[in-house]
């Protein structure tokens, strides 16, 4: 064996070794970047999922106002409050999906006095710090608002007959959902309001 030939083999091995180190370094860099991207994406998804679970409204009571002439429920009033652990909920960004026997409809908040297809209004029932009156925001566990849906006029959902059912899905701006089943009593005679 000659020394020159052994040196040639050593240099080749060194070149292959350096190439392997470079490839490993590039692969590690790609993996680290990908892991960082996936981590930030997972964190965003986690925050959004938490908002959808916690930042929602809880329905405390639902009342139907009965029209004596037609014998149907013409107005629905739902008292809502922030869910436990909820952050601020802007009532103006809240929507209601109304599902009844004659179809479904999306309802949006409209300032009183204006008109739009599918709307509801709200009024303050209890406000801890004036945030509802000033910013339309429920931000305290004791804050309460009444969501009012007028039925049977214009493009609004149909009035509710005795014994019928409806479903109201309240969706906050962050995507939190609350589903409420509304059941009208079988008899509405001689009643002005009923719990539904």
C-alpha positions in Angstrom: 0.0 0.0 0.0 1.3 3.4 -0.9 0.9 6.5 1.2 -0.6 8.6 -1.7 -3.4 6.2 -2.3 -4.3 6.2 1.4 -4.4 10.0 1.4 -6.8 10.0 -1.5 -9.2 7.7 0.3 -9.0 10.0 3.4 -9.8 13.2 1.5 -12.8 11.5 -0.2 -14.1 10.3 3.1 -13.7 13.8 4.6 -15.6 15.3 1.7 -18.4 12.9 2.1 -18.5 13.5 5.8 -18.7 17.3 5.3 -21.4 16.9 2.8 -23.4 14.8 5.2 -23.0 17.4 7.9 -24.2 20.1 5.6 -27.2 18.1 4.5 -28.0 17.4 8.2 -27.7 21.1 9.0 -30.1 22.1 6.2 -32.5 19.4 7.2 -32.4 20.5 10.9 -33.0 24.1 9.9 -36.0 23.1 7.8 -37.4 21.0 10.7 -36.9 23.8 13.2 -38.7 26.3 10.9 -41.5 23.9 10.3 -41.9 23.1 14.0 -42.0 26.9 14.8 -44.6 27.5 12.2 -46.7 24.5 13.4 -46.4 25.7 17.0 -47.6 29.3 16.2 -50.4 27.9 14.1 -51.5 25.5 16.9 -51.4 28.4 19.4 -53.7 30.5 17.2 -56.1 27.5 16.7 -56.1 26.9 20.5 -56.9 30.5 21.2 -59.7 30.5 18.6 -61.1 27.2 20.0 -61.0 28.6 23.6 -62.8 31.8 22.5 -65.5 29.7 20.8 -66.1 27.7 23.9 -65.9 30.4 26.5 -66.8 33.7 24.8 -70.5 33.0 24.4 -73.8 34.1 25.9 -76.0 32.0 28.3 -79.7 32.3 28.0 -81.4 32.7 31.4 -85.0 33.1 30.4 -87.2 33.3 27.3 -90.6 34.8 27.1 -93.1 34.9 24.3 -95.5 37.8 24.0 -98.9 36.7 22.8 -101.1 38.7 20.4 -104.7 38.2 21.6 -106.1 38.8 18.1 -104.1 36.2 16.3 -103.5 33.9 19.2 -99.9 33.5 18.3 -96.5 34.5 19.8 -95.5 37.7 18.0 -92.4 38.7 20.0 -89.7 36.6 21.7 -87.5 38.1 24.4 -84.4 36.2 25.6 -82.5 37.3 28.7 -78.8 36.6 28.2 -75.6 37.0 30.3 -72.0 36.2 29.6 -70.9 32.6 30.1 -68.6 31.8 33.0 -65.1 32.7 32.1 -66.2 34.7 29.1 -64.3 37.7 27.9 -66.0 40.8 26.6 -69.0 40.1 24.3 -70.0 42.8 21.9 -73.8 42.6 21.4 -73.5 44.5 18.1 -71.4 41.7 16.6 -73.8 39.0 17.8 -76.1 37.1 15.3 -79.0 34.7 15.8 -79.8 31.8 13.5 -83.5 31.3 13.8 -84.9 27.8 12.9 -88.6 27.1 12.9 -91.2 25.0 11.2 -91.1 27.2 8.1 -87.4 27.4 7.5 -84.3 29.1 8.9 -83.1 32.7 8.9 -80.0 34.7 10.0 -80.9 37.6 12.2 -78.4 40.5 12.8 -78.5 43.4 15.2 -79.9 46.6 13.7 -80.0 50.0 15.4 -83.6 50.8 16.5 -85.5 52.6 13.8 -83.6 51.2 10.9 -84.8 48.4 8.7 -83.1 45.3 7.3 -83.8 41.7 6.3 -83.8 39.6 9.5 -83.1 41.7 12.5 -83.2 41.7 16.3 -82.8 44.4 18.9 -81.5 44.3 22.5 -81.9 46.4 25.6 -79.9 46.6 28.8 -81.4 44.8 31.8 -78.4 45.1 34.2 -75.1 46.8 33.7 -72.3 46.6 36.2 -70.1 49.4 35.0 -71.8 51.3 32.2 -70.0 49.3 29.5 -73.2 48.2 27.8 -74.6 51.7 27.6 -71.3 53.2 26.4 -69.8 50.4 24.3 -72.5 47.8 23.8 -70.3 45.2 25.6 -71.2 42.6 28.2 -68.0 42.4 30.3 -69.1 41.3 33.8 -70.8 38.1 35.1 -73.8 40.1 36.3 -74.3 42.0 33.1 -77.6 41.1 31.5 -79.3 42.1 28.2 -82.7 41.3 26.6 -82.6 40.2 23.0 -85.9 41.0 21.3 -87.1 39.3 18.1 -90.2 40.6 16.4 -92.0 37.9 14.5 -94.3 37.9 11.5 -93.6 41.4 10.2 -91.9 42.1 6.8 -89.0 39.7 6.3 -88.9 38.6 10.0 -89.5 34.9 10.9 -93.1 33.7 11.1 -95.2 34.0 14.2 -95.2 31.0 16.5 -98.4 29.0 16.7 -99.5 27.2 19.8 -97.6 23.9 20.3 -94.9 24.8 17.8 -91.1 24.8 18.4 -88.3 27.0 17.3 -84.5 27.0 17.8 -82.4 30.1 18.3 -78.6 29.7 17.9 -76.9 32.8 19.4 -73.4 33.3 17.9 -71.0 35.9 19.3 -68.4 37.8 17.3 -65.7 35.3 18.3 -67.8 32.3 17.2 -69.1 31.1 20.6 -72.5 29.4 20.1 -75.5 29.0 22.4 -78.4 26.9 21.2 -81.8 27.4 22.8 -84.9 25.3 22.1 -88.1 27.4 22.3 -91.3 25.5 22.8 -94.7 27.3 22.7 -97.4 26.0 25.1 -100.3 24.2 23.5 -102.8 26.8 24.7 -102.3 30.6 24.5 -105.8 31.6 25.3 -106.2 34.4 27.8 -102.5 34.8 28.1 -100.4 37.9 27.4 -97.0 36.3 28.0 -95.7 32.7 28.2 -92.4 31.2 29.1 -91.0 29.3 26.0 
